[in-house]
Amino acid sequence: MRAAYEVAQSYMGLKEYPGAANNPAVLKMFADSGHDWVDADSTPWCAAFVGSVLAQTGVQGTGKLNARSYLDWGKPVDLGAAEPGDVVVFWRGSRDGWQGHVGFYAGVQGNNIVVLGGNQGDKVSKAEYPISRLLGVRRVKGPRSTPAQSTTVQASAAQAVAAATGGVTAVAALDGQAQIIALVCAAVVGLAAVWIMRERLKKWAMGDR
């Protein structure tokens, strides 16, 4: 996650525009994270910042704007093993509520965690949050691979090839209406393989091998 941390650092000092104006750089973060409908930088954007930074490093975030969604992203990491660039999630309001804050781990200072995040004082900054409010530390699953090297994508490709080979063999052994039925079945299997490939590419983007 070092790459994500470096990208996040490059935004240090970026802030919301005062009044009715909106900083286009903040709005772009919403778009990068899948929410191009947001048109006001006053909309809470800590999760949009994390999603945008991850996207710029080739990693898929949760695609959501609620901070706690990142508790289901990546893999859990103990605080003692946290590294700069890991994603940290905190509760706001109450531990069992829905509100939260998310950013990138930058270190520990006493009883606080130093967070590099967006929407901290209406800007990208480093701020300290009590360890007692930590809900979780998450890290992209890895090590990263290319889509062609991904075992999940390889498995999907193997299924598609097997389905195609089996379909050709089955059709060749039939004639007439039976061939038409077999072709329709093969098409359904092919579409299913494409859908599975898409889902596995999504998992690869989130760090699965």
C-alpha positions in Angstrom: 0.0 0.0 0.0 3.0 2.3 -0.1 1.9 3.5 -3.6 -1.5 4.5 -2.2 0.2 6.4 0.6 2.4 8.3 -1.8 -0.5 9.3 -4.0 -2.5 10.3 -0.9 0.4 12.5 0.2 0.5 14.3 -3.1 -2.9 15.8 -2.2 -1.8 17.3 1.1 -3.4 20.7 1.6 -6.1 20.2 -1.0 -9.3 21.8 0.5 -12.9 22.5 -0.1 -13.7 25.9 -1.7 -15.5 28.4 0.6 -19.1 29.4 0.1 -21.1 28.1 -2.9 -18.0 27.3 -5.0 -16.8 23.8 -5.4 -13.2 22.5 -5.8 -13.2 20.4 -9.0 -10.4 18.3 -7.6 -12.6 17.1 -4.8 -15.5 16.5 -7.1 -13.2 14.4 -9.3 -12.6 12.2 -6.3 -16.3 11.4 -6.1 -16.3 10.6 -9.8 -13.2 8.4 -9.4 -15.0 6.4 -6.7 -18.1 5.9 -8.8 -20.2 8.9 -7.7 -20.0 11.5 -10.5 -23.5 12.7 -9.5 -22.1 14.5 -6.5 -21.9 18.2 -7.3 -20.9 19.8 -3.9 -17.6 19.5 -2.2 -19.4 20.0 1.1 -20.6 16.4 0.8 -18.6 14.2 3.2 -15.7 12.9 1.1 -13.3 10.9 3.3 -14.4 7.6 1.6 -14.3 9.3 -1.9 -10.7 10.3 -1.2 -9.8 6.8 -0.3 -11.6 5.3 -3.3 -10.0 7.8 -5.6 -6.5 7.2 -4.3 -6.9 3.5 -4.6 -8.2 3.8 -8.1 -5.1 5.7 -9.1 -3.0 2.8 -8.0 -5.0 0.2 -9.8 -6.9 -1.0 -6.8 -10.7 -1.0 -6.5 -12.2 0.5 -3.4 -15.7 -0.3 -2.1 -17.4 2.1 -4.5 -19.4 3.5 -1.6 -19.3 6.8 0.3 -19.9 5.5 3.8 -16.6 5.1 5.7 -17.6 1.9 7.4 -17.9 0.1 4.0 -14.2 -0.3 4.2 -14.5 -2.7 7.1 -15.5 -5.3 4.4 -12.7 -4.4 2.0 -9.3 -6.1 1.7 -8.1 -8.2 4.6 -7.8 -7.3 8.3 -4.5 -6.3 9.8 -3.6 -5.9 13.5 -2.8 -2.4 14.5 0.6 -3.5 15.6 1.4 -4.7 12.1 -0.1 -1.7 10.3 2.0 0.1 7.6 1.7 3.5 6.0 -1.0 3.2 3.3 -3.2 0.7 5.1 -6.8 1.8 5.4 -8.1 2.7 8.9 -11.7 3.0 9.8 -13.0 4.8 12.9 -16.5 5.2 14.4 -18.2 8.5 14.9 -21.2 9.1 17.1 -21.3 5.6 18.5 -19.4 2.4 18.0 -22.6 0.6 17.0 -23.9 3.4 14.8 -23.5 4.0 11.0 -21.2 7.1 11.0 -17.5 6.8 10.6 -14.3 8.1 9.2 -11.8 6.4 6.9 -8.3 7.3 5.8 -4.8 6.0 5.4 -2.6 4.9 8.3 0.4 7.2 8.9 1.6 6.0 12.3 0.9 6.1 16.0 1.4 9.0 18.3 0.8 8.1 22.0 -2.8 6.9 22.3 -3.7 8.3 18.8 -3.4 7.0 15.3 -2.1 9.5 12.8 -4.3 9.4 9.7 -3.6 10.8 6.2 -7.1 11.5 5.0 -9.6 13.6 3.1 -12.3 15.8 4.7 -10.2 16.3 7.8 -10.8 19.9 8.6 -12.3 20.2 5.1 -9.0 19.3 3.5 -6.5 16.6 2.9 -4.3 16.5 6.0 -2.7 14.4 8.7 -4.8 14.3 11.9 -4.9 12.2 15.0 -7.7 9.9 16.0 -8.0 8.0 19.3 -7.1 4.3 19.2 -10.2 3.7 21.2 -12.3 4.8 18.2 -10.6 2.4 15.8 -12.9 -0.1 14.2 -10.4 -1.8 11.9 -7.2 -1.7 9.8 -7.6 -3.1 6.3 -5.0 -3.9 3.6 -5.4 -4.8 0.0 -5.1 -8.5 -0.6 -1.9 -9.4 -2.3 0.7 -9.6 -3.5 -0.6 -7.9 -6.6 -0.5 -9.7 -9.9 -1.5 -8.8 -13.5 -4.9 -10.0 -14.6 -3.2 -12.6 -16.8 -1.3 -14.0 -13.8 -4.3 -13.9 -11.5 -5.3 -17.4 -10.3 -9.0 -16.3 -10.1 -8.9 -15.0 -13.7 -7.0 -18.1 -14.9 -9.7 -20.3 -13.3 -12.4 -18.4 -15.0 -10.6 -18.6 -18.4 -10.2 -22.3 -17.9 -13.9 -22.7 -17.3 -14.8 -20.7 -20.4 -12.4 -22.8 -22.6 -13.8 -26.1 -21.1 -17.4 -24.9 -21.7 -16.6 -23.9 -25.3 -14.7 -27.2 -26.1 -17.5 -29.3 -24.5 -20.1 -27.3 -26.5 -18.4 -27.9 -29.8 -18.0 -31.6 -29.1 -21.6 -31.9 -28.1 -23.0 -30.0 -31.2 -20.8 -32.1 -33.6 -22.4 -35.2 -32.3 -25.9 -34.0 -33.0 -28.0 -33.0 -35.9 -31.1 -31.0 -36.8 -33.1 -29.4 -34.0 -30.9 -31.1 -31.4 -28.0 -29.0 -32.7 -30.0 -25.8 -32.3 -30.9 -26.7 -28.7 -27.2 -27.5 -28.0 -26.1 -24.2 -29.5 -28.5 -22.3 -27.3 -27.3 -24.1 -24.2 -23.7 -23.4 -25.2 -24.5 -19.7 -25.6 -26.0 -19.6 -22.1 -22.9 -21.3 -20.7 -20.7 -18.8 -22.5 -22.6 -15.8 -21.1 -22.3 -17.3 -17.6 -18.5 -17.7 -18.1 -18.3 -14.0 -19.2 -20.2 -12.9 -16.1 -17.9 -15.1 -13.9 -14.9 -13.6 -15.6 -16.2 -10.1 -14.8 -16.7 -10.8 -11.2 -13.3 -12.4 -10.8 -11.7 -9.3 -12.4 -13.5 -7.3 -9.8 -11.9 -9.5 -7.1 -8.5 -9.1 -8.7 -8.9 -5.3 -8.6 -9.5 -5.6 -4.9 -6.4 -7.6 -4.4 -7.3 -11.2 -4.8 -4.8 -13.3 -6.7 
